[in-house]
Amino acid sequence: MVININVPDLHPSTNLKVTLLVETLPSQKVAASVLEFPDCRVEAETREKAIAQIKIAFLERLKHIEAISWDVPVQSLEPAWMKFAGVFQDDLDFREIMEKIRAERTSNDDSEVDPSYYL
């Protein structure tokens, strides 16, 4: 799972906004986690304690995390054959061959169809 966290260059006064998930468990305990960091999770007896504990746990974890921006190089989506497109556009011999092929395809002549092929 890839999580995209857009963090600008952090200055002492800049805040990082995350989403806390708070869930009441069947055992009546309360679990709290950070949506953007799913493995950062705590359980406590009350909602308030769970929120306080997850904040402390997350702040402790942030001490060991560095956010680095990376521009991923992506190859062109252009198909490989495109570099050859138009290579024969000025070739008179190729143009003649293409005109013959086009004429054969558009003719309504059934002389080349073998009727025995079809039942």
C-alpha positions, 0 to 999 in steps of 0.5 A, spaced: 500 500 500 502 506 497 500 512 501 502 519 498 503 524 504 505 531 501 509 534 506 512 541 504 519 543 507 517 543 514 519 549 518 518 549 526 511 553 525 509 548 520 504 543 522 502 536 519 495 534 518 493 527 519 487 523 521 485 520 527 481 514 527 477 512 533 474 505 534 470 502 540 472 495 540 467 489 542 471 488 548 469 496 550 476 498 549 477 504 544 482 503 539 486 509 536 490 509 529 493 514 524 489 513 518 496 515 514 500 510 518 496 504 519 501 501 523 501 506 528 495 504 533 494 504 540 488 501 545 486 504 551 480 504 556 477 510 554 476 514 548 480 520 551 486 516 553 486 512 546 486 519 543 492 522 548 496 515 547 496 515 539 498 522 539 504 521 544 506 515 540 505 518 533 509 524 535 515 519 538 514 516 531 515 522 527 522 523 531 525 518 527 521 519 520 524 524 514 519 526 509 523 527 502 520 529 496 522 525 490 520 526 482 519 519 480 522 519 472 516 516 468 518 513 461 514 516 455 507 513 454 508 514 447 508 507 443 515 504 441 513 504 434 511 511 434 518 513 432 517 510 425 511 513 424 511 517 417 518 514 415 515 512 408 510 518 407 515 521 402 517 514 398 513 514 391 514 506 391 511 505 398 505 510 396 504 506 389 504 499 393 499 502 398 494 505 393 494 498 390 492 495 396 487 500 398 484 499 391 484 491 392 480 492 399 475 497 396 473 493 390 467 490 390 469 484 385 468 477 388 472 474 383 478 472 388 473 469 393 472 461 392 465 459 393 467 452 395 470 455 401 463 457 404 458 451 404 
